[in-house]
Amino acid sequence: MVISYQKRVVNNYTRSGWLLLVLCLFAGTSFAQMDVELKKYREKWKGEHRIYLDLKNTIDIKINKKGEPEIAFAREETTFYTTDIASRSSRESVSYSEHLPLEKIEAYSLVSDGKKYKKKEVTEFTTKDEFNSGVFHDGEKSTNFFFPQLTTGAKTYLNYVLKVEKPQFVPTAYLVSYIPVERFELTIICDEEVELGFNYINIDESEVPVEISQDKKRKRYTWVLKDIPKYQYESDAPGSGYYLPHIIPRIKYYTFNGERHNVLESLSDLHGWYQGLIKDVNQEASEEIKNTVDSLIRGKTTELEKVEAIYYWVQDNIKYIAFEAGMAGFIPEEASSVCKKKFGDCKGMSSILTTMLTEAGIPSSLTWIGTRQLPYDYTDVPTPMVDNHMIAAYKGEDRYYFLDATGGSSPLEYGTAFIQGKQALINAGEGRYEVERVPVCPPEASMFEDTTRLKLGDDNLLFGNSNARLTGFLAVPMRNLLKSLNEEDTKRALDGYFEKGSNRFALDTASFQFLADRNKDLLFDYEFTLGDYAKSNEDELYVNLNLEKVYADGDIKSDRKIPWDLRFKSLNLLTVEMEIPDGYEVTYLPGNEAFEKEDFGYSQTYEVKDNKVIRHFRHYDNFLLMEEDRFSDWNKMIKSMKKAYKEVVIFKRKVE
């Protein structure tokens, strides 16, 4: 079976690669084996600098004498280098964590001496902590080393073993890599008392048949694939789980001494494990929390007003810092500690939220959820692979409110953009749970509306004044930004955000309203000048009223296969009114244009009214994930918009 992904063809041989071959032939050295392999793999994988000759992932699951699962994950890879990039690719690293500690590592190079390959062992390994962007500490580590004496035609071998500390974390197997793979093998070996389940994602089970065998008291599952192209990175792509083929294995249950032990047979098992991790958290609220809650809800008459006051207080006073070390990656920090330190990760912020709401007499729940980076549903894949985030859930009179305090200035009504459409696993206590899907906000909820009035001055200088309105998810990042800037940086930020027409745009004044009020639209008033934009020729004046070109460079590449991901649905409403200059009349008005589909579209109209030329532009994105079959229509829309953007209004001086 061949898995097809987009491939880019580049030069087959680098200059130094040719030089090496020429020198070998000239010297009469016997590089026959290397010649054959080089020619074979260069022709087969055109433009690739290295390939996996063999890539094996092995998962071994045993039940020990105490009746506990012991799991090891082994990865074995043999790499072949087809160009001189080998000399620049000698650095390698193996990542692991406190939940997946490194048990064993072996690495060496295979370098040809003209007759055969010689083994060059890696003798020096260094270990360091890894810090991901935005994460204070997540327990990640890496062991780093260099493969010795790599040249064109060399091979490398790497074999390492990780211990899987929890039976809920059997590793996922991706069936592709960032470089081509000649042969891939996934093997899962388990005791016969272990019952496994598999989720096939982005690939049909029939396309990757499994061979099942049994030896003594152990079962073996084996998948073998050959000739797998590398995957290509694309901008604005969703998480790789949306499009790369992979298999998610899980232990459903196992038996020991005749007794059955469920691990992840169903969602109830996952919730039961999660609930066990949080059962001892927040037994009692601190005095600081009690006093804070009392001051926040005093005078509030409705439950929703109290929820809002507490939610916004946490957003404003508890700084979000991801902190995931050991089991802190799964167990929320005590609310009293979060309140005292004034910072916490998503679990800590959910911890203090639910504790404060409880203190106010309002029921709420710790809730597990995956961000939109993950494509899975709990009801399909009952494993920890589904989630990477925690929030709080409050059930109002008619619906759930999903409280994600990591969103900064997110209003209670909307939650955060990155959990839209996701299933939430709501802890209802005592073995009970609910699964609810977070609503997806329509385009009208996140709107940019801008009305600009233009007037022609001396030397064709345009004077403009505008009113703008940002709502929903468009307002959130702007609120977060403006709260953090001084006056000078605010002016610079707004100048860039509202720039119109050309780089001759100059923001003169700007003001805004309702920065601190999340429940109101964020409003702006600003004035500007735009030089060298209106063009004249003898008695005619030309003005392009397309001051803001939405998606001016929005074409999707013709060879793109990977879906396109948006943060949220949105709507642009742009109006430009230009006062007809004294002594002029309109002699050309562009025609109306439109391209409208269910998931995206635009319309543009022109009219002359009250001595003004008015352009109305509307564009909407009504999707979160666009698949390949929609790319063609999208590009048709962009082509239509680009044509419309070129149209100008023509004014002609009146004849006296």
Secondary structure, 3 states (H helix, E strand, C coil): CCCCCCCCCCCCCCHHHHHHHHHHHHHCCCCHHHHHHHHHHHHHCCCCCEEEEEEEEEEEEEECCCCCEEEEEEEEEEEEECCHHHHHCCEEEEEECCCCCEEEEEEEEEEECCCCEEEEECCCCEEEECCCCCEEECCCEEEEEECCCCCCCCEEEEEEEEEECCHHHCCCEECCCCCCEEEEEEEEEEECCEEEEEEEECCCHHHCCCEEEEECCEEEEEEEEEEECCCCCCCCCCCHHHCCCEEEEEEEEEEECCEEEECCCCHHHHHHHHHHHHCCCCCCCCHHHHHHHHHHHCCCCCHHHHHHHHHHHHHHHCEECEECCHHHHCCCCCHHHHHHHCEECHHHHHHHHHHHHHHCCCCCEEEEECCCCCCCCCCCCCCHHHCCEEEEEEECCCCEEEECHHHCCCCCCCCCHHHCCCEEEEEEECCEEEEEECCCCCHHHCEEEEEEEEEECHHHCEEEEEEEEECHHHHHHHHHHHHHCCHHHHHHHHHHHCCCCCCCEEEEEEEEECCCCCCCCEEEEEEEEECCCCEEECCEEEECCCCCCCCCCCCCCCCCCCCEECCCCEEEEEEEEEECCCCEEEEECCCCEEEECCCEEEEEEEEEECCEEEEEEEEEECCCEECHHHHHHHHHHHHHHHHHHCCCEEEEECCC
